[in-house]
């Protein structure tokens, strides 16, 4: 029976490649890579000559099924890799793993680097319980709703963000959840890796003061332990059409017919307004 190996690769420092990962990539018949050009550089560094095929977010559903069938037909082992870190963790790989699991093909992890776990390990926060959210919504309204849901549900969360949006994300956190503490890591394991920590406002100021903020890759750890959530506004009670008619008559000095016209101009349905007016007439009578 063939086997799929889920192989983690370095997130910046090639010396983090494990001996087992090197041996696995040498022993399999084929490597399914997120970007064959990136993985080729890794293979060249360790003198690995295993053939490559692409398996990325845009083709992994169909390519995963094709690869799984190929593994069964030819009885071959395959490794799946991404450009950096562990496949399937905010990276491609799910489609191939799913296809193999559905066909009874063994799936074995070859563990190694993971940016979010590395960021949490140096955050200084209590990360005994945490959740990973990957990249958050870009649209501000959806982002605010997502952050509130996160703060309600978990105490610590790890997220990824691009260098071009990390300041904007931190601005939203500082405005919405000012008590949130942030550990913001950039270019983990690389030559100029850096982690800044503090309240959302403090981290935001450090990002603004850094002329090189828009360089590198970011992983943020959000600590919600001391966050006081904003009070949710109670939904406004629905005002009946009868009450709206009476208000228009008393406030604006309108008769019942004109009050009906006013409500319909505001968007109320004609038949509903007429029925409400009839009920008022009966009440007045």
N, C-alpha and C positions, 0 to 999 in steps of 0.2 A: 504493500500500500504506500503510495507517495505521501510526502510530508511538505507542508508549507511552513517556512521559518519566518517569523516576524522579527526582523533584525533592526535594532536601534543603532543609529550612527551618531557621530559627534555633532554637537550644536555649534562648534566653532573651533575647538582645539582638537586636531586630528590625533593627538596622543591619547585622547579619551577612548579611542577605538579599542574594544576588548579583544584579547586573543581568540576567544570563542567566536566572536562575530567575524573576525578575519577568516578563521578556519571554516565557518559555515558558508561564507560567500565563495570560498574556493571550492567547496565540495558539492554545491548544488549544480544542477544542469542549467539553470536560468535564473536571472535576477530581474524581478519586476520593480522598476525604479520610477519614482515620481518624475524625475528629469534625468534622462540618461547622460546628459552632458555633465551634470553635477556629480552623479555617482561615478562616472568614468574617472574623474579626478581623484576620487577616493580609492578606486580600484588601482589606478596607476601608482598611487602613493604606497600601496601595500603589495604591489606586483601580483594582482589578481586578474586572471584573464577570462573569467566566466562571462558568457554572452549576456547582453542586456536587452530588455524590452520595456517600453514605456507603459506605465499604469498610473494615471493621474486623476484628478478630481473630475475631469471632463469625460473620461472614458472608462472609469473603473467598474461601472456596473456591467457594461457589455464585455469589456476586456477581462474582468474577473471571471465571468462565466466561461469565456473562451479558454483562459489559462487553466481553470480547474478541469475542464474537459480534456485539455492537452495533457495535463498531469496524469489523469486516469488512463488515457489512451496509450501514453508512452511510458507510464510508470516512472516518472521523473520527480525529483524534489525541486522546489522553487523557493527562493527567498524574496521577500518584499521589503523594500527600503524606501525611505523618503529623503528629501534633501538634507534634513537635519532632525535629529530626535527620533522618537518612537512612532512608527506608523500607526495610524488610526487615532492618535491623540491630537486632535485639531490638525490632522494631516491625512492625505489619502491612504488607502489600504483596506478600508472597510469592505468595499465591494468584492475584493478578492478573498478576504477572510470569510465573508458571508457565503460566497459561492462554494468555498471549500468545506465549510461546516455543513452546508446543506447536502453535500455529496458524500459526507462521511470521511473526508480527507483529514488527516491529523494536522493540527495547527499548533506549533510550538514557539513560544517567545524566546528570543535571544536578547535579554534585557541590557539596557545601557542608558544613554542620556535621555533626559526629558526636561525641557526648559522650565515648565511650570513647577515640577518637583524641585528642581535646582533652585528656583527663585524662592519657593517656600522655605527651603532649608536654611536660607540666609536672611529671612525676613525678621527674625526675632519675635514673631508672633506665635501664639499657641495654635499650632497647626495639627494637633492630634485629630481634629475633625475638620474637613474642608470640602469644597466643591470646585470643580473646574468648569469654566464656561467658554473657553476659547475666545473668539472675537465677538464683541458685543454689537448690537445694532448701531448703524450709522446715523439714522434719523433721530433727531434729538428727543422727540416725544416718546418714541419706542425705547430709546436708551434710558430715559428717566423711569419709565414703567418697569423696565428690566432690572435696573439697579434697586428700585424699591422692593421688587419681588425677591431679589437676592438677599437684601438686608433683612427681610421678614423671615426668610427660610433657612439661612445658614449664618455661621459666625465668621468664617473665613472663606474667601473666594479667590481663585487665581484666574486671570484673564490675559489674553494676548492683545497687543495693539501695535499699529504701525507707527513709525517715527513722525509721520505727518498728522496723526490724529491723537497722539498721546496727551498733548497739552489740552486739547478740547475735551477729551474724556475726563481729565483731572479737573477741569473747570466745572463740568457738570456735577461731578462727585462733591466738590467743595461747596457748590451752591445747594445741592439737594440733601447731602448727608455730611454736614460739616464736622461731625464727630468721628467720621471714618478715618482710620489711620491707614497709610499706604506704604508699602515697600515696593519701590519701582526699580527693577533691574534692567540694564541695557547691555547687550552684547556679552551675555554670560559665557564664560570660559575663553573669551577672546582677549587679545592683548590689552585693549582699553576698556575692559568690562567695568561697570560701575553700578552700585546700588545706592539709592537715596531713600531715606525713611523719614516719616513724620506725619503730622496731620495732613489732611487733603490740601489745606491752604499752604502749608509749609512746602510740601512737595511741588505744588503748583508754582510757587515762587522760584524754587530751584530750577524747575524746567524752563521757566521764562527767562531766568538769568543765564542759562547755558546757551551760548551761540551754536553749539553743536547738537542741540536736542533733536533736530530732524535728521539724525544719522543713527544707524543701528536698528536692532530689533528689541522690542520691549516686552517684558512680562511683569504684570503688576499683581501684587498680593494685597487684597483689601480686607482689613480687619474691622468687622462690624460689632465687636463685643460691646463697645461703649456708645454705639449709635442710638440716638433717640429719634425714632421715626416721626415724621411730620404727621399731625392729626389729619385724619381723613374727614372731609366735609360730608355731613349727612346730606343725602339727596333731598332736594327741595320738594316739599309736598305739592302734589298736583292740584292746581286751582281749577275748580269746575267752570264750565262755560257759563252757568247761571251766575256764579260769583263775578266772573269777568264782565258780564253784561251789566250787572248792578254797579260794579266799579266804574265802568265807562259812563253810565247814566249819571252817577253821583259826582264823579270827578270832573267830567267834561261837559256836564249839563246837556247830555244827549237824550232824546226820547228812545224808546225801545227799538224802533225801526233803524234809527241811525247807529245805535249801539251794535246792532247786528251787522250792519255794513262795515263798521270799524273792525270788528273781530274777523270778518271774512277778508278784509284787506291785510290783516296781520297773518293770514294763512290758515285760519280755522275753516273746517269743512262746512259748506253751505248747509247741508241737510242737518248736520249736528247742531249748528247754531240755531236753525229754525226750531228744532225740537226743544232746545234749551229755552228759547223764547216762549214757546207754547206752555212749557212747564211753569215759567215765571208768571205768565198771564193767569193761569189757573190759581197760582199761589196768591197773586194780588186780588183776584176776584174773591 
